[in-house]
Structures are given as structure tokens and as C-alpha cells.
């Protein structure tokens, strides 16, 4: 397996507050990696560093062999970053957003799997409406569709299942699994939904106070799932607690 | 803050003898237009107080304390206090200007001051008593013209170039542009021919549209940069689609305004200079703002300073302002193009 994402001792700060404290991570092709952590732990900051939206204080982000700091355009070409719904342009229609995003990635046409997912989402009925008339769920769908354009090697999703109805959430999970099964890409998802971690993730990590305090691989996750009940919830809570009280 | 005020007072006292003559002339001008100033103060107070009252009522309804057991009369008092404070702030600025003029000229413009104060008080009372109008926060897209859908979805940057125009139309919505239309109609002098009147109104509306379009382009630049930050878009591919249609509108609008000016007898040389200066300002401010937005940097103060600098240099030495604007724009493009490698 080749590393699609490699983070090396990543540090980030907002003015004097250190938000990420030397995070190192590697995600291979075909892997669904879930990032867990309490509110304010630094999950979104970590994702924004990967998306080039926050400049790390030190460390390196390498996407499929391309360092984000020195080969920025090449690295972003293979990155599918889902922006937050409020960052979508309210005055453009869904169709225009897709067209612009495809243009920025230099695509000759919109990928058929993305269009198929849009049809399955029931998004096509809103495609010619302006984004500022969309509900949260519809915006979230558009964010995900934009992130999936151009066959990205790394798909970065921040709480992307928030606001999605159960049917659409299931469709998206299956779609991502399908992409992963061909080892075409890797998925990095920041989430609080432990059911996704239990049933879909290949690996997971717990971020507390800007540092990864615990990681689970597939077999560890399988073990927790086999235990049933709220084993994962206990494990996550237990791993986070000492850090919180320290 | 205290230091800045003290420095300003000292500077004012140092230059006061030189400014005595201009201050006396301004005082005379105020005396001549005292009634107009009173009317303007009244209109401003009506708009300010009614808008502020509506905003405060809206804020009170949306407040996180809305469910707290607070006496409704206390809420009303809070709204009155906030509206009064806002009106007082505006009135204090007028008083400060009049105070500076008094210091410089040695004589207090009592009649204009009294009329402005009276106009402001009457306007504030009228503004407070105006019935609250139904206010719906419509989506901005309601006011913008939609691009015709082409059926299939094809990669294109057409929507990016349309975006600033849509934003400008959303800002230029009827509830905002009606005030401009009112001001434009007031600007038509009595006894003017229909053609002259129409020219004045069109010039006002066009000028407002061009200013709003410039603001919209800058805002869209910031929003687009935040949205497209994680894509591999280079600076030229980012800035050109956003600026091209907007600049075409600016050029056409400015040419039409120049044509109207020439038709009304404005000197061709001055009209040409103004046209060139405006288009240069638009091009440089847009370029600098887009470059800074692309680099995720704020450029608000820089834009004001650049615009003021260009205007000041051009005023001192004709042609140099244009050159300065060009250099500033090229410098920012160069830095932005190095941003993503």
C-alpha cells in the first residue's frame, strides 16, 4: 500500500494558542480513516492544514508524494476537500458550482459517478436553484459532490454526514466504500458519529488537545464491534479522559 | 486613543493660523446653505433612527436572552438607549466638525448649528414614530439575474465572471436603490429640460451601480478565495474570470457617463482624465484586493490607502497616479502568482 497522505510533525497555532502539537499520521490508499476527538481538539484545523487553508507553523503535509508546501498545485490537484456548507457561494446555482469546480481541476467533463451520486441524492431537482435557497442537507450534498470531482486520491470530509438524511448518508457511505474498494483513493473523515467508525472505518485516531492520543486499526475496531454495546464509546471516552483532566 | 486625539489637537493648533481663512469661508458657506443642511440632517436622522430601531427590535427578538424572564419594559428601554446612543454618535461627529471650525475661525456658526440640531431632533422623532415596515430577509439570489442553463453540465468559469454582477444586483435591490433614485431626482434642478433631467438621473444611477459593482467584486473575490482555496486554481485563472465581466461593465458604464458629461458641456480634457483615473482606480483596487484575497490576506486598509495615494499623486502631478496604480497592481500580481507553485 502506498501512502496517500503523510503528515510529519504538524504544528499549527492561532496567534499564541497552539492548536496542533506535532501530529504525525499516514493514510494508505484504500483506507477509510476516521478522526475523532472532543470539540475544540483541533480536528478541523488539522483538516484545514491538509486542505491548504491554514498554514502550519511547522511540519509537512504530503499528498500522494507531493509536498503541499513546495508542490502546492500538484498536491491540490489530487485532493478532494469538502468545504463547509456556509462557504458555498449563495448566488451561484448548484450546476454553476459544479461547473466552476470542474474547471478549477482542469476536467474535460464532469465525472459520471459524481453525476450518478447527485441523481441518487435527489440533488438534480435543486441543481438550477441558487445555493442560498438550499437547506443544510442539500448544501452538504453539494459540498460532498464538489469534493468527489476529478477522481481525487485523497478525500477530506469534515463532519460531512451532518444534516444528511439517513438515505443520503447511506448512499454516500456506499459510494465512498466503492471508491475505496478499488484502492483508487483514501478517505479522511472528521466525525463524532461512532457508528461510521464501527461499521465503515479501516482505522481511527483520537485527537485530544492537538495531539493524537490513541489509534485503532481494523482488527481493534473489529474487536470493539464484536464486544457490542457501547464498547467504542467507552474506549473513546476513556482515552480522552486523562488528557482532559491533566 | 487619547494620544491620537492629543496629537490631532496639537497638530490642529500648530496649523490653525494657516487654516483661518479657509475655515471662515466654510463658515460663510454653511450660513448660506443652513436650510439645506437642516433638511439633510432631518432626512439622515429619519433614516438612521428608523433603521436602527428596526435593527434593535430584530436583535431583541433574536437575542439569546429572548426566553429569559426579563421585563418587556426593560427591553424597550434598552432599545431606546441603543437608538439614542447611535443617533448621539452621529450628532457628536457634526458637533466635533463645527467645534474644529470654531477653533480655526474664531467664530461659532450658530445659525447653521442650531438649524442642524433642530432638523436632527425632528428627523429623529419622525424616524422613531414611523410604523415598522414588514421586513423579510430575502435571499440575495432573489434580486440577481440567473444565467440561462445550458442543459448539460460542462466545466466552465462563466459563473465566476457572472458572480460579481449578481452580487451587485443583490446589493442594488429596490429597497436600497429607491433612496438613490430619490437623491437623483432631488439633484435635478428646477426648470431643467427633460433631457437634462434624465441625464442627471441616469448619471446618478450609473455612478451608484459602478461603485456598488466595485464593492461587490471585492467581496466576491474574498468569498471565492475562501471557497476555492483548496483547489489547484492559479492566480490568473482565479482573478481573470472574476474581474473580466465586472471591468467590462465598469468600462461601458464609465464611457456612457463620460458621453453624458460631454453632452452636457463638460470639458473633454477633464472628462477624459476622470474616466482614465476612475478606470485605473478600479483596475488597481480590484487587482490588489483579488491578489490579497487569493493569498488569504486582508486588504481593507491597504485599499483605502492605495486609492487615496493614487488620487493624491494624480492631483499633484497628472499622470503619475496612473503610473503608481499600475506599479502597485503589477507588484501584487507578481506576489500572488508566486503563492501556489
HADDOCK unambig.tbl for C-alpha pairs under 7 A between the chains (distance, minus, plus):
assign (segid A and resid 51 and name CA) (segid B and resid 230 and name CA) 5.12 0.50 0.50
assign (segid A and resid 52 and name CA) (segid B and resid 230 and name CA) 5.83 0.50 0.50
assign (segid A and resid 53 and name CA) (segid B and resid 229 and name CA) 6.27 0.50 0.50
assign (segid A and resid 53 and name CA) (segid B and resid 230 and name CA) 6.59 0.50 0.50
assign (segid A and resid 70 and name CA) (segid B and resid 341 and name CA) 6.47 0.50 0.50
assign (segid A and resid 71 and name CA) (segid B and resid 341 and name CA) 5.66 0.50 0.50
assign (segid A and resid 72 and name CA) (segid B and resid 340 and name CA) 5.47 0.50 0.50
assign (segid A and resid 72 and name CA) (segid B and resid 341 and name CA) 5.40 0.50 0.50
assign (segid A and resid 73 and name CA) (segid B and resid 232 and name CA) 4.61 0.50 0.50
assign (segid A and resid 73 and name CA) (segid B and resid 340 and name CA) 6.06 0.50 0.50
assign (segid A and resid 73 and name CA) (segid B and resid 341 and name CA) 5.89 0.50 0.50
assign (segid A and resid 76 and name CA) (segid B and resid 230 and name CA) 6.23 0.50 0.50
assign (segid A and resid 76 and name CA) (segid B and resid 231 and name CA) 5.46 0.50 0.50
assign (segid A and resid 76 and name CA) (segid B and resid 232 and name CA) 4.95 0.50 0.50
assign (segid A and resid 77 and name CA) (segid B and resid 231 and name CA) 6.69 0.50 0.50
assign (segid A and resid 77 and name CA) (segid B and resid 232 and name CA) 5.35 0.50 0.50
assign (segid A and resid 81 and name CA) (segid B and resid 230 and name CA) 6.50 0.50 0.50
assign (segid A and resid 83 and name CA) (segid B and resid 227 and name CA) 6.90 0.50 0.50
assign (segid A and resid 87 and name CA) (segid B and resid 226 and name CA) 6.98 0.50 0.50
assign (segid A and resid 87 and name CA) (segid B and resid 227 and name CA) 5.67 0.50 0.50
assign (segid A and resid 88 and name CA) (segid B and resid 227 and name CA) 6.29 0.50 0.50
assign (segid A and resid 91 and name CA) (segid B and resid 140 and name CA) 6.89 0.50 0.50
assign (segid A and resid 91 and name CA) (segid B and resid 141 and name CA) 5.22 0.50 0.50
assign (segid A and resid 91 and name CA) (segid B and resid 163 and name CA) 6.88 0.50 0.50
assign (segid A and resid 91 and name CA) (segid B and resid 166 and name CA) 6.83 0.50 0.50
assign (segid A and resid 95 and name CA) (segid B and resid 153 and name CA) 6.54 0.50 0.50
assign (segid A and resid 96 and name CA) (segid B and resid 159 and name CA) 5.78 0.50 0.50
assign (segid A and resid 99 and name CA) (segid B and resid 153 and name CA) 6.35 0.50 0.50
assign (segid A and resid 99 and name CA) (segid B and resid 154 and name CA) 5.68 0.50 0.50
assign (segid A and resid 99 and name CA) (segid B and resid 155 and name CA) 4.25 0.50 0.50
assign (segid A and resid 99 and name CA) (segid B and resid 156 and name CA) 5.18 0.50 0.50
assign (segid A and resid 100 and name CA) (segid B and resid 155 and name CA) 6.16 0.50 0.50
assign (segid A and resid 100 and name CA) (segid B and resid 156 and name CA) 5.49 0.50 0.50
assign (segid A and resid 100 and name CA) (segid B and resid 157 and name CA) 5.16 0.50 0.50
assign (segid A and resid 100 and name CA) (segid B and resid 159 and name CA) 6.88 0.50 0.50
assign (segid A and resid 102 and name CA) (segid B and resid 155 and name CA) 5.01 0.50 0.50
assign (segid A and resid 103 and name CA) (segid B and resid 155 and name CA) 4.64 0.50 0.50
assign (segid A and resid 103 and name CA) (segid B and resid 156 and name CA) 5.30 0.50 0.50
assign (segid A and resid 103 and name CA) (segid B and resid 157 and name CA) 6.33 0.50 0.50
assign (segid A and resid 104 and name CA) (segid B and resid 231 and name CA) 6.50 0.50 0.50
assign (segid A and resid 104 and name CA) (segid B and resid 232 and name CA) 6.47 0.50 0.50
assign (segid A and resid 104 and name CA) (segid B and resid 233 and name CA) 5.29 0.50 0.50
assign (segid A and resid 105 and name CA) (segid B and resid 231 and name CA) 6.82 0.50 0.50
assign (segid A and resid 105 and name CA) (segid B and resid 232 and name CA) 6.36 0.50 0.50
assign (segid A and resid 107 and name CA) (segid B and resid 155 and name CA) 6.62 0.50 0.50
assign (segid A and resid 108 and name CA) (segid B and resid 155 and name CA) 6.67 0.50 0.50
assign (segid A and resid 109 and name CA) (segid B and resid 154 and name CA) 5.71 0.50 0.50
assign (segid A and resid 109 and name CA) (segid B and resid 155 and name CA) 5.97 0.50 0.50
assign (segid A and resid 110 and name CA) (segid B and resid 153 and name CA) 6.88 0.50 0.50
assign (segid A and resid 110 and name CA) (segid B and resid 154 and name CA) 6.50 0.50 0.50
assign (segid A and resid 110 and name CA) (segid B and resid 155 and name CA) 6.86 0.50 0.50
assign (segid A and resid 130 and name CA) (segid B and resid 141 and name CA) 6.39 0.50 0.50
assign (segid A and resid 132 and name CA) (segid B and resid 139 and name CA) 6.28 0.50 0.50
assign (segid A and resid 132 and name CA) (segid B and resid 141 and name CA) 6.94 0.50 0.50
assign (segid A and resid 133 and name CA) (segid B and resid 139 and name CA) 6.89 0.50 0.50
